[in-house]
Amino acid sequence: MNFDFSDDQKSLRDEARKFLTDKAGAKVTRRVLNDAAISYDEGLWKAVAEMGWLGAAIPEEHGGLGLGRLELCVLAEELGRAVAPIPFSSTVYFFAEALMLAGSDAQKAAHLPKVASGETIGCFALSEGPGAPTAASVQAKFDGATLNGVKIPVTDGDVAGWAVVVAKEGSGVSLVLVDLNQAGVTRETLKTLDPTRGHAKLEFKNAKAERLGAAGQGWELSEAVLDRAAVLLAFEQVGGSQACLEMATDYAKNRYAFSRQIGSFQAIKHKLADMYVAIEVARSNAYYGAWALSTEAAELPFAAAAARAAGSDAYYLCAKENIQTHGGMGFTWEVDCHLFYRRAKLLALQAGGPAAWKEKLVRRLERRNAA
C-alpha cells in the first residue's frame, strides 16, 4: 500500500509553498500579532480564496474545485509551515466539512459556494468551558427554531459570519446552523496565547437557527466532523514541526560558540534528532489518517485519533526545542520561535487536547476489540 502523495499533489505542495513564502510568513503573522484590532490577515485570506484553496474539497457543483481531501491535506501542511494567520481551519476543516457531512441540498447550495469564494467565514461551536465536552455536558438548547446558550471558547468566533453549533434538542443532541450577525447573538473576544487566531465567547438568546442533519444525531455527527478535522489539523502540526526543525538546524549550522558550530555539540545533535523522530512519527500517522479520510475507510476514527495525538506531541516538542536550540535569544520577541510555540499550544487544544484524543483512541480500540 502506497501512502505517499502523487506527483500532482507534490506539485500542488511546491506551488503552495512558493505562494505562501511570497504572501505569508513571519512578517504577515507578526502584523496580526502586533495589531490588537485585527485577528486575521484579510489580504492573505482573499489571496487564498482566489487560489481556490477554500474550495479544494468542495464539489464543483457547489463552487469548489472538487479535488479531494488529499489535496486539502497538502495545503494544510503548507499553511502550518507558514503559521498563516487566517481562519482557514475553522471555515474549511470544521464548518464546510459539517455542511458536506450533514447539510441538506438546500443548505449546501446556500453556503458552500460562499465558503469556496471566501465570502463566508465559518466556525464550529462545541465547547462550553473547561473540560472535554461530552453529549451529557451540552447545555445550549435548540427548540427547533431558536437557540439559547453559551459557547466558549469558539475558534474564529470573533470574525465568523456563520456557525455550526452543538446543542441539546429534547432528550438528544443536534447540530444547528446559526447566522452570527443577527440580534440574538452577542460575541466577546477572548485573549489567548496566540492572538493570530481569534477566539470568542458566543452567547445565544432566542437566536434564529436551523437544524443541520437529523434531530438527535448531533453528537455522532460532531464526532465525525472532529475526526475529519483532526487529520487536517495533524497536517498543519506536521508542517509547523518541520518548519521548527529547519529553523533550528539552520541556526545550529550558523551559530558559533567556542569557535565551533553549536550543531557540532552532542546536546544540540540530540535535540535535533529527537525533533526529527517525533516529526516522522507524526507524519506517518498523518499520512495514514489522510488515506482513511480520502477513502472514507472504517479505520478513520482510529487513524484520526492517532494522528491528532502524534501531531500535537510533535509540534509542542519541536517548538520547544527550537527555542532551546536558539539559546538565550530564542525566547525573545525579535526571534520568530515564539510564533510557532504559540501556534503549537493553540492547535494542541483546538478540537480537544492530546490527552482527550489519546483517551478516545483507547476507548475506540476497546470497543472494537470487544465487538
Secondary structure, DSSP 8 states (H G I E B T S, - for coil): ---S--HHHHHHHHHHHHHHHHH-SHHHHHHHHH-TT-SS-HHHHHHHHHHTGGGSSS-GGGTS----HHHHHHHHHHHHHTT--SSHIIIIIIIIHHHHHH--HHHHHHHHHHHHHTS--EEEE--BSSS---TTT---EE-SSEEEEEEEEEETTTT-SEEEEEEEETTEEEEEEEETTSTTEEEEEE--S-TTS-EEEEEEEEEEEEEESSTT-HHHHHHHHHHHHHHHHHHHHHHHHHHHHHHHHHHHHH-EETTEEGGGSHHHHHHHHHHHHHHHHHHHHHHHHHHHHHHT-TTHHHHHHHHHHHHHHHHHHHHHHHHHHTGGGTTSTTSTHHHHHHHHHHHHHTTS-HHHHHHHHHHHHHHHHH-
